[in-house]
Amino acid sequence: MLDFLTIQTAAGSGSVISILYTVLLSFALSSLVALTYEKTFRGLSYSRNYIQALILSAVVAGSLMQAIGENPMRGLGILGALAIIRFRTNFKDPRDIIFLFAAVAAGISCGVFGYAIAVIGTLGFCAVAFLLYYSPFGQARSFDGMLRFNVESDSVTRISLENVLKEYCANVALISIRETAQGTRLDYAYHIKMKKDRVKEEFVNQIREIKTIRDVNLLLQETTVEL
């Protein structure tokens, strides 16, 4: 195990070794934060770019703190440069902001040679995230996929579809209905939760066997990652 007190003493001079410690430890800790985010994510999809941003933001934060050092004028200069940049990223989930802040905090701690604080703080954050994930505060998913298709608007098809959904799905919720082809067909979107003993390929095939249904798309969380 690394002796962080020894490292902090050696890093005081701002040498190349201390910079390498900062970058490598920032990368390692932010990777742990990103992995925790991925494992505790609840939703239909997560962004691969956001995962990369978590890691890169920690490295950038650590490098900036090394560059500023104890010089207040450098800090003001960097603050002015950052003020020029317009950040237009919209976070749909407040949890995303917290994870980004955790990654940046790890980078800042490494940048000011607070390696012990960075390690203990990151480990504590990840432990609490997993604890909340498995606690009553972590709500169980009602749905794990989305089903889309279009169909002719007749009652016979609707009855056949409902029978298939009852057979393969534990939970079903209609999201939207939209008219297409000048009102002769309807485009459906459902949130679904598959039954544990059911195979998704068989489910899709059963739906496609209904005569008037076309363009069947099934999106399940286990295989979904936004590019």
C-alpha positions as CSV (number, residue, x, y, z in Angstrom):
1,M,0.0,0.0,0.0
2,L,1.3,3.5,-0.9
3,D,2.5,5.7,2.0
4,F,0.5,8.8,1.1
5,L,2.3,10.9,3.7
6,T,5.7,10.1,2.1
7,I,4.2,10.9,-1.4
8,Q,2.8,14.2,-0.2
9,T,6.1,15.3,1.3
10,A,8.0,14.4,-1.9
11,A,5.3,16.1,-4.0
12,G,5.7,19.5,-2.4
13,S,8.3,20.7,-4.8
14,G,6.0,20.3,-7.8
15,S,8.3,17.9,-9.6
16,V,7.5,15.7,-12.6
17,I,7.0,12.8,-10.3
18,S,4.4,14.6,-8.3
19,I,2.6,15.6,-11.5
20,L,2.6,11.9,-12.6
21,Y,1.2,10.9,-9.2
22,T,-1.6,13.5,-9.6
23,V,-2.6,12.5,-13.1
24,L,-2.4,8.7,-12.5
25,L,-4.3,8.8,-9.2
26,S,-6.9,11.2,-10.6
27,F,-7.4,8.7,-13.5
28,A,-7.7,5.7,-11.2
29,L,-10.1,7.4,-8.7
30,S,-12.3,8.9,-11.4
31,S,-12.4,5.5,-13.2
32,L,-13.7,4.0,-9.9
33,V,-16.4,6.7,-9.8
34,A,-17.3,6.0,-13.4
35,L,-17.6,2.3,-12.7
36,T,-19.8,2.9,-9.7
37,Y,-22.0,5.1,-11.8
38,E,-22.4,2.4,-14.4
39,K,-23.1,-0.4,-11.9
40,T,-25.6,1.7,-9.9
41,F,-27.4,3.2,-12.9
42,R,-31.1,2.8,-13.1
43,G,-32.7,3.6,-16.4
44,L,-33.0,2.4,-20.0
45,S,-29.7,3.7,-21.2
46,Y,-26.6,5.6,-20.1
47,S,-24.2,7.8,-22.1
48,R,-20.8,6.4,-23.0
49,N,-19.6,10.0,-23.5
50,Y,-20.7,10.9,-20.0
51,I,-18.6,8.0,-18.6
52,Q,-15.6,9.4,-20.4
53,A,-16.3,12.9,-19.2
54,L,-16.3,11.7,-15.6
55,I,-12.7,10.4,-16.0
56,L,-11.4,13.3,-18.1
57,S,-12.8,16.0,-15.8
58,A,-10.8,14.6,-12.8
59,V,-7.6,14.6,-14.8
60,V,-8.3,18.2,-16.0
61,A,-9.1,19.4,-12.5
62,G,-6.0,17.9,-11.0
63,S,-3.8,19.4,-13.8
64,L,-5.4,22.8,-13.2
65,M,-4.7,22.8,-9.5
66,Q,-1.1,21.8,-10.2
67,A,-0.8,24.7,-12.6
68,I,-2.3,27.2,-10.2
69,G,-0.2,26.1,-7.2
70,E,-0.1,28.9,-4.6
71,N,-0.2,31.7,-7.2
72,P,-3.5,33.6,-7.0
73,M,-2.9,35.4,-10.3
74,R,-2.8,32.1,-12.1
75,G,-6.1,31.2,-10.5
76,L,-7.7,34.4,-11.7
77,G,-6.3,33.9,-15.2
78,I,-7.7,30.3,-15.4
79,L,-11.0,31.5,-13.9
80,G,-11.2,34.2,-16.7
81,A,-10.4,31.6,-19.4
82,L,-13.1,29.3,-18.1
83,A,-15.6,32.2,-18.0
84,I,-15.3,32.5,-21.8
85,I,-16.4,28.9,-22.3
86,R,-20.1,28.4,-22.4
87,F,-21.3,25.1,-20.9
88,R,-24.6,24.1,-22.4
89,T,-24.9,20.5,-21.1
90,N,-28.3,19.7,-19.6
91,F,-28.4,17.1,-16.9
92,K,-31.7,15.2,-16.9
93,D,-30.9,13.4,-13.6
94,P,-29.5,15.3,-10.5
95,R,-27.5,12.1,-9.8
96,D,-25.4,12.8,-12.8
97,I,-24.3,16.2,-11.4
98,I,-23.3,14.6,-8.1
99,F,-21.1,12.0,-9.8
100,L,-19.5,14.6,-12.0
101,F,-18.8,16.7,-8.8
102,A,-17.3,13.6,-7.1
103,A,-14.9,13.0,-10.0
104,V,-13.9,16.7,-10.1
105,A,-13.4,16.7,-6.3
106,A,-11.1,13.7,-6.6
107,G,-9.1,15.5,-9.2
108,I,-8.9,18.7,-7.1
109,S,-7.8,16.8,-4.0
110,C,-5.0,15.1,-6.0
111,G,-4.0,18.5,-7.5
112,V,-3.4,20.0,-4.1
113,F,-1.4,16.9,-3.0
114,G,-4.3,15.7,-0.7
115,Y,-3.9,12.1,-1.9
116,A,-5.1,10.5,1.3
117,I,-8.3,12.7,1.2
118,A,-8.8,11.9,-2.4
119,V,-8.6,8.1,-1.9
120,I,-10.7,8.0,1.3
121,G,-13.3,10.4,0.0
122,T,-13.7,8.5,-3.3
123,L,-13.9,5.1,-1.6
124,G,-16.5,6.5,0.8
125,F,-18.5,8.1,-2.0
126,C,-18.6,4.8,-4.0
127,A,-19.5,2.8,-0.9
128,V,-22.4,5.1,-0.1
129,A,-23.6,5.0,-3.7
130,F,-23.7,1.2,-3.6
131,L,-25.4,1.2,-0.2
132,L,-28.1,3.5,-1.5
133,Y,-28.5,1.3,-4.6
134,Y,-29.3,-1.7,-2.5
135,S,-31.2,0.1,0.2
136,P,-35.0,1.0,0.3
137,F,-34.0,4.4,-1.2
138,G,-33.0,2.6,-4.4
139,Q,-36.3,2.0,-6.0
140,A,-36.7,-1.2,-7.9
141,R,-37.2,-0.9,-11.7
142,S,-40.7,-1.3,-12.8
143,F,-39.6,-1.5,-16.4
144,D,-36.5,-2.7,-18.2
145,G,-37.3,-2.1,-21.9
146,M,-39.2,-0.3,-24.5
147,L,-41.4,-1.9,-27.3
148,R,-42.4,0.0,-30.4
149,F,-44.4,-1.1,-33.4
150,N,-47.2,0.0,-35.7
151,V,-50.4,-1.8,-36.4
152,E,-53.8,-1.5,-38.2
153,S,-56.5,-0.1,-35.9
154,D,-58.8,-3.1,-35.4
155,S,-60.0,-4.8,-32.3
156,V,-58.9,-8.3,-33.4
157,T,-55.2,-7.3,-33.6
158,R,-55.5,-5.5,-30.2
159,I,-56.8,-8.6,-28.5
160,S,-54.0,-10.8,-29.9
161,L,-51.4,-8.3,-28.9
162,E,-52.7,-8.1,-25.3
163,N,-52.5,-11.9,-25.0
164,V,-48.8,-11.9,-26.1
165,L,-48.0,-9.1,-23.7
166,K,-49.6,-10.9,-20.8
167,E,-47.7,-14.1,-21.6
168,Y,-44.3,-12.6,-21.8
169,C,-44.3,-9.4,-19.7
170,A,-44.6,-8.9,-15.9
171,N,-45.4,-5.2,-16.3
172,V,-46.7,-3.2,-19.2
173,A,-47.4,0.6,-19.5
174,L,-48.5,2.4,-22.7
175,I,-46.4,5.4,-23.4
176,S,-47.9,6.8,-26.6
177,I,-50.2,6.2,-29.5
178,R,-49.7,8.0,-32.8
179,E,-51.6,7.9,-36.0
180,T,-49.6,7.1,-39.2
181,A,-50.4,6.4,-42.8
182,Q,-53.3,8.9,-42.8
183,G,-55.0,7.3,-39.8
184,T,-55.1,3.8,-41.2
185,R,-52.3,2.6,-38.8
186,L,-51.3,3.3,-35.3
187,D,-47.8,3.6,-33.9
188,Y,-47.5,2.2,-30.3
189,A,-44.8,2.7,-27.7
190,Y,-44.8,0.6,-24.5
191,H,-42.6,0.4,-21.4
192,I,-42.3,-3.3,-20.5
193,K,-40.6,-5.6,-17.9
194,M,-40.0,-9.1,-19.2
195,K,-40.8,-12.1,-17.1
196,K,-37.6,-13.9,-15.9
197,D,-38.3,-17.2,-17.6
198,R,-39.1,-15.6,-21.0
199,V,-36.8,-15.2,-24.0
200,K,-36.8,-11.9,-25.8
201,E,-36.3,-13.4,-29.3
202,E,-39.4,-15.6,-28.8
203,F,-41.4,-12.5,-27.6
204,V,-40.5,-10.5,-30.7
205,N,-41.3,-13.4,-33.0
206,Q,-44.7,-13.8,-31.3
207,I,-45.5,-10.2,-31.9
208,R,-44.3,-10.3,-35.5
209,E,-46.6,-13.3,-36.2
210,I,-49.6,-11.1,-35.6
211,K,-50.6,-10.3,-39.2
212,T,-51.0,-6.5,-39.3
213,I,-48.1,-5.6,-37.0
214,R,-45.0,-4.1,-38.6
215,D,-41.7,-2.4,-37.6
216,V,-41.3,-4.2,-34.3
217,N,-38.4,-2.8,-32.2
218,L,-37.5,-4.0,-28.7
219,L,-35.0,-2.1,-26.6
220,L,-33.8,-3.7,-23.4
221,Q,-31.6,-2.1,-20.7
222,E,-29.1,-4.9,-20.5
223,T,-27.8,-4.2,-23.9
224,T,-28.4,-0.5,-24.2
225,V,-25.6,2.1,-24.2
226,E,-26.0,5.5,-25.8
227,L,-23.1,6.4,-28.1
